[in-house]
Amino acid sequence: MRSRGTLYWVCQLAGWGLYAAVNFLAYASTSRHPLRALALVLGFTGLGLLLTHLLRMRVGRRWRALRLRSLAPRVLVASVLCSAVVSLAGGLLARAVGEPSYGWAAQFVYFFNWSVIFFGWQLLYFGVHFLQRSRRAELEALHLEATANSAQLRQLQSQLNPHFLFNCLNALRGLIGEDPARAQDAVTQLANLLRYALADEGRTVPLSRELEVVQDYLALEALRLEERLKVRLEVSPECLAAPVPPMLVQTLVENAIKHGVARLPEGGELALSARRREGLLEIDVQNPRPAALGPSGGRIGLGNARERLRLLFGPLASIELDLNEPERATARVRIPWA
Amino acid sequence: MIRALIVDDERLARAELRRLLQTFPQVEVVGEAAHALAALTEIRKLAPDLLFLDIEMPGGSGFDLLEQLDAVPRVIFTTAYDQHALRAFEVNALDYLLKPIDPQRLARALDRLPVTPTEEAAPPDRLFVRDGERCWFLSLDEIPFFESEGNYARVCVSGPQPLLPRSLNHLEAQLDPRRFFRASRQHLVNLDWVSGVEPGPSGRLVLTLETGREIEMSRRQSQKFRERMSP
């Protein structure tokens, strides 16, 4: 607030100072009474300063909030009124100091000039405020959008399928009696997966981190699916550092199992590959699928992932589900990678 | 002794349920099946009294399996998280167990079954039917007649009339012929629902059901019906 008040006074004094200086020079060069000229100029300048300051004090705050349509007529009327005051007072002043060149015609020209000056002042004053306000609104909109995005991202992110979770716990319960050592490992793997899914890992993680968790997830799915689940990993080492949104690859792998491998009585092979191509990180998750697609068609989980990618990386990122092969499905992700 | 079949695609889930059932001497696990198709074979072979049935399985859900059966045993559904599927059942308050299975809930579900099938009258034959999202059991007693719709059979009861995924010929062969009579190519009638028989046009008989519905028999079946009814 203080800085804005200071700015106002700097502008106000500089503006009127400039006005006074120019007018004094103009008068002084033509008049033979420099003292009279000085008195006139100071009088006019003081009046202008006073009136514009009164404008700011009386109506500035209220009028700043108005729309242009309501503001424009008020500004015009205020310009004319202020100008009338200055012209009248100026006429009296001129007479008081004995300035002879103040006839009716001159008075009218002055009145017109002052109207323009007051109009210009208000144009500047409300213009500056308008600019400030629109910039503030823009900032607020940006901030809102960012907040919404991060909330949306959080909501889109943590979604371990409860069906998987409870089936996994059930398998664990069976495993405890059958193979306690393996059950212990499985508890650790489940803990890793849950921690990763529930914690805020940030907007992106290195692919290597995501793959660690995907391995844990696959180990747990293998408990349930046993020999029905085969996994092939082909990740080129340079890709391990690439940034990916957490749980993205996990979602693809989970989809591939849920809609593919788990639906086939004899199971099948899930192939996960990642490579760099033309400034993009390309991740493929391929799985066998039943010839007839279920009602969901395996697309539901991808809708969320797609939205997340868009929010994080913009339009260059993409997810496609390729169902052209009759008995295989391939989910392909492309992420910009500088 | 209740003879039970466990149907679940996960070996560990089957093993865990088997282990839980060891503490219930009244239940004997006679077999296991890993998917719907295998279960169908096992059910026809073993004729179990009770199914422990997983809902989500590869190659057909538990519901798909039940729909194939002409006489549905007692069923206890086992499911990890199929809220959607369970909602379809609220009206019937069917038994289901959530996995991992709580031994006390298992005990309660078993208590609700008739102690032994031989002790009471044999449980009424029943069908499992679906209509859109809803699914329920129907006792054969409740069904006045079936109507043929191509390879499907419409169950003609009051209220929604679900379709069964098999032909009228198949049903006729599977159901008790003393109770269900093939009136025509179109209709398989439950004789318990017949309230009157009238002679119709050109030597055909017309059956009146307790619902008020009239069903015209074919000439050949009218003849058969007369033979059956004559002392």
Boltz contact constraints between the chains, C-beta under 6 A:
constraints:
  - contact:
      token1: [A, 162]
      token2: [B, 81]
      max_distance: 6.0
  - contact:
      token1: [A, 163]
      token2: [B, 80]
      max_distance: 6.0
  - contact:
      token1: [A, 163]
      token2: [B, 81]
      max_distance: 6.0
  - contact:
      token1: [A, 166]
      token2: [B, 80]
      max_distance: 6.0
  - contact:
      token1: [A, 166]
      token2: [B, 81]
      max_distance: 6.0
  - contact:
      token1: [A, 166]
      token2: [B, 99]
      max_distance: 6.0
  - contact:
      token1: [A, 167]
      token2: [B, 80]
      max_distance: 6.0
  - contact:
      token1: [A, 169]
      token2: [B, 100]
      max_distance: 6.0
  - contact:
      token1: [A, 170]
      token2: [B, 13]
      max_distance: 6.0
  - contact:
      token1: [A, 170]
      token2: [B, 99]
      max_distance: 6.0
  - contact:
      token1: [A, 170]
      token2: [B, 100]
      max_distance: 6.0
  - contact:
      token1: [A, 171]
      token2: [B, 12]
      max_distance: 6.0
  - contact:
      token1: [A, 173]
      token2: [B, 16]
      max_distance: 6.0
  - contact:
      token1: [A, 173]
      token2: [B, 100]
      max_distance: 6.0
  - contact:
      token1: [A, 174]
      token2: [B, 12]
      max_distance: 6.0
  - contact:
      token1: [A, 174]
      token2: [B, 15]
      max_distance: 6.0
  - contact:
      token1: [A, 174]
      token2: [B, 16]
      max_distance: 6.0
  - contact:
      token1: [A, 175]
      token2: [B, 12]
      max_distance: 6.0
  - contact:
      token1: [A, 224]
      token2: [B, 10]
      max_distance: 6.0
  - contact:
      token1: [A, 263]
      token2: [B, 58]
      max_distance: 6.0
  - contact:
      token1: [A, 264]
      token2: [B, 58]
      max_distance: 6.0
  - contact:
      token1: [A, 265]
      token2: [B, 35]
      max_distance: 6.0
  - contact:
      token1: [A, 265]
      token2: [B, 58]
      max_distance: 6.0
  - contact:
      token1: [A, 265]
      token2: [B, 59]
      max_distance: 6.0
